[in-house]
């Protein structure tokens, strides 16, 4: 990506992120930035971000990692005339959401957002998951386990993970059948379970294991998994995923605001916040807070020599 004054724009992006404000508030570079984004679409931006992260991940020489896939969203107020705007209730004036599905990998308490996909109406989530995990493979990562929350519990998603020969833990929805199973047993246990998935107009049988976990942390749990772990072990592993939601809140400290309805603008700013979180985890996570990192970055001379996505 080439901007007319990339150093100026990089400086403005860092300052806007450290203040959680609009680039327009910092300077007049926003118009120039948005104009240059006319040459890019969502797919191209996603590809560039993934390629950049893949290259940097290789340099870190990480060992076996856990992958966490989750969805985060940004509120939108106004007319929902875009395939990338997912309609919402209108509560508190929020008429729609821009949604992003993010794949982070965790290694020794460092978490790296490796790949991002912007969700549009009609997106096939299993396909998006496959593309996210493909980026992990291109980065040379050894994915030990993939963790997903209950919003991802579906035959299609589990089929995708199975076809990629990956171990997974998916928090399952407590349907009536699972509630009945939990009620009828006093101990934790695993059962073989078959699901139906549709692919290329065909119905495929998907095999998984349903782990019924009783009274762990005073709760009953249901998971789909192929790990062979005990119920208590699964809960312990899954609870690591909750840290990812905390990371999204941390990432919000680098959020660059915009009123633009253009998906490529929204995605670009979201990717900048992901990139900043990536760099902080790789370099200074255990030395300073993310907020302090952003403030320091906005002041340092390094910013003046930084060019994003050259």
Secondary structure as UniProt FT lines:
FT   TURN            4..5
FT   HELIX           6..19
FT   HELIX           23..26
FT   HELIX           29..36
FT   HELIX           37..39
FT   HELIX           42..60
FT   STRAND          64..76
FT   TURN            83..84
FT   STRAND          86..87
FT   HELIX           91..93
FT   STRAND          96..107
FT   TURN            108..109
FT   STRAND          110..119
FT   TURN            121..122
FT   HELIX           125..138
FT   TURN            139..140
FT   STRAND          142..148
FT   HELIX           150..152
FT   HELIX           155..163
FT   TURN            164..165
FT   STRAND          168..171
FT   HELIX           176..184
FT   STRAND          189..199
FT   TURN            200..201
FT   STRAND          202..216
FT   TURN            217..218
FT   STRAND          219..225
FT   HELIX           231..238
FT   HELIX           239..241
FT   HELIX           242..251
FT   HELIX           252..254
FT   HELIX           263..283
FT   TURN            284..287
FT   HELIX           290..299
FT   HELIX           301..305
FT   TURN            308..309
//
